[in-house]
Amino acid sequence: MKCIQIKGRPLMLLALLLVSCTPALERGSWTSETYDALSALLQDKSNRGGYAVFDCDNTSIVHDITHNLTIYMVENLRFADAPEHSFLDGLPDGDAYLERFGMSVRAAGDSLRDEYRSLKALDMPLDSLWQTDLYKDWRARFLAFYEALGDVYDYDTLCIWEPSLLSGYSDQEKQDLGRESTLYWLSQGRSWEEEWVSPDGRFRGVCEKGLIVTDDMKSLYKALPKAGITPYVCSASAEWLVELLVCDREIGFGLDPERVFGVRLDEPDYVQPFREGKVACIDRFIAPLYDGKQPVLVAGDSNGDVAMLTAYPEMKVGLILDLDRGGAIDSLADRRDGRYYAQPVVKMI
C-alpha cells in the first residue's frame, strides 16, 4: 500500500479517514444526556456484534401506523364493501356490554355495519359525502366504538382487532391500501389530534392523525450498523404494515424484513409481541442469532414496552420516548440512573 503524502504529513489523511469512519450520531434535538449516552454506546467497541430493539409506533415513528390506517379507512370508506364481520373480527364475547352505547358489542357492531352500507349506497363523491349528517354520525359512532372497546377488552385483544378490520381484502389489496395510507399521512408533514362529534352530540371520539419519521431516528438507525450494532423492530402493530414503512429506504430506515417482528394473524404458534410477548419474541427469534446475548439498546414509549425495557440487566441504554403516559413507563423515564434516558417528544402541528 502506498503512503499518501500531504505536505509532508503522511499521517494526516489517515487521521482524517479514521474520524470520518467513526459512527456519528447527528446532534439533532436529542437532550444532552441522551445524546451523550447514545454516542458513548456507538463508540464503545465492546458493543460491536450486538443488537438493538425498537418499538415502532411513537418510538421509531411519530404516531401509530395502524391507527392511522384505520382512520384512513374510515375517512375514505375503504372497508371491504358491506362487511359481514360487523367490525367484530378478532373480538371474543360479542355479548359484552358497552356502557357508552347502551348495548352489546355485537349490537353496536351491527349498527355500524348497517350504517356503513347506507353510506356506500349513497354513491356520492367523498367530498360531498363528508358533508352529510349520515357520514358525520357514522364516523363519530365508529370512533366512539373504537374507544369503548378499551373498556371491555384488554390491550392484547385490541392489537388483534384493529388489523382484523381489513377482513375481506387479499394480501395484495392490504399492501396497496397500507402503502396508500402511509404515504398519505407522511405527506401531511405534521401530526395532530382531531375530535369527531356526531350531529346530535351523543357520540364523540378523538383520533390522532399524521405520521412522521424524524431526522433524529433516521440518524440513530443509520449510525447503529456503522458501529456494528444491528437494529431490530418489535411492534404490536401488524408486521406487514410496519415493514411497509421501516423497510423502505426512502421513507423509512431500510431495515431488512427479517429484522421486523409484529402481529401475525395467520400464525397461531407465533409469539405475538404484546407486552411480555416482546421479551419472548426477542428471546426466541433474535437473541439466538447472537449466542443468547442481550440487546445493548432497547427503545420504547409506552407501558407495553416496559417488559422489554426491564428484562435485560446487560442492556446499556434504555431509550424512552417520553409522552407522559403515566404508569411504569414514566417511572423508568424518571430514574436517571445511567441506564434509562428520556427523550421528550414534541408533537409537530
Disulfide bonds with the S-S distance in Angstrom:
none
